[in-house]
């Protein structure tokens, strides 16, 4: 009898996989993807992109825009894997499993639900929120639905019991109701109607408390299916029609299709096939609109038994063959079994015993594979284990209650003995108890104060605690913004220089070169992964290239740069860079006459232990001998002296076939 599995499993599916309608073109999808990528590029960091993806995905799943959905899911999984955020992986794998389910790819759905459960087990305790726990429960529930559709009822029962336990721990009444309904469906599929009705009754109680009329109607579908299984088609039809009325008022297309399929089958089995036709056609249209392959397979089977009932064997054969093809592709064992059995009977009626026998053998092979004694034993074993666990919990509670009563009796006996022993002994005992009580009260008050203080300290610590990664991100952002601000200042100076007299251009040029030196340093810091180490060679190479561009010179100048120090920290490289910038700027501006050859600027940096030696200068005409003193009033010379003092270094300057500087300093601590 197919009625039962159709009602139970499809109801359970609709409860967890709400599917809306709407299709979009490829061009629209690509435009949407491009827009989303633009939004992602504007976000501050990868964590923000991942959060945005998790917020966007339910909409594109609900509208069945799977092209955009797949793009978001793939990007989200890549980011969550890169950032090692297991909680996000749980949600994303459940999303991917749901997509596999609604598109009929049950094996893909099962794989992703299993991955979601595995990731949930990897989530750190402090990150295992109720939201993640609920998502894990949905993964177990949906995995149970998949295993049920694939014929693995023992695995489905185990999955659904795990889901129900999680929902009970969360006190989630709506999902507890669904859990009871799913488990009831499994018991019904195993012809255990008594247990099924018990679970349906629990589900109904929750739905009535929630005033959820759709949930109440779902249980009417289930009760109708049990009545149909017992061949009480009249009562079954009444239950199905009452449920259909609720679904129509709530505009629930998926549920309407389930109810109408069962109504049509009832009419066929009652010998009123003509009354079934309109229901069948409406149901087929709904499943086609939703592109629900599993639903189409189910209604094709119902069309098959309908056509056979009105003596149209050719149409019945065609519908059943299509149902077998689709259900085989999707792995829907129950439909394969029922359609194969029905087709075998049709061929026998047509006296085509060869095909009848062939489909009968196919039916037996499927039945042997999925309805084996081993599967039934496993189902019963899981049921027994769950019942035994429940009994043990109840026994533990009873034992605790008995122990409590026993303790009270012993306490009364002690009081009775004390009263017999005399009033004096009672007073002594009361005094002892009172002192003990006062001591315990003082200890309790002190513990509470200590706990409050610890809690306060912990809260303050948590509020001030920032991870190293977050600090690095903040520092990168700071250096990036400092660099941008320096570039803006440079642009303003360039603009002001263009509007200033010719004789003041060199002043603006000097200021711009100094700001560029600082900007380069912050750019290096923004690009580096370790703020304590900056690549010295890269920094000076970029600095000199910028100076060459800024001070265009008609002479041919050779640059000799030898940097034998790999890394320096910010506190050292900042003044050192400004000092080098000042010296080389002076060389480019003043050192060389019109002589086109033998012009050279050099920069050497070596290290000896904790000491550094910087040598830089040129082969130009040299500065005026009268200004050789280091105490000259020139701004440039004064800046060079101040920067060398900032480095705690010893600076010497000589004029011999050019101007030459040597700075010896130690590493800044």
Helices and strands as residue ranges (DSSP letters): H 3-16, H 26-42, H 46-62, H 66-83, H 86-102, H 106-122, G 125-127, H 130-149, H 153-170, H 173-189, H 193-209, H 213-229, H 233-250, H 253-269, G 273-276, H 277-290, H 293-309, H 313-330, H 333-349, H 353-370, H 373-421, H 423-464, H 468-498, G 502-504, H 505-527, E 534-535, H 536-550, E 557-563, E 567-568, H 570-586, I 587-591, E 599-608, E 611-618, G 625-627, H 635-646, E 650-655, E 659-666
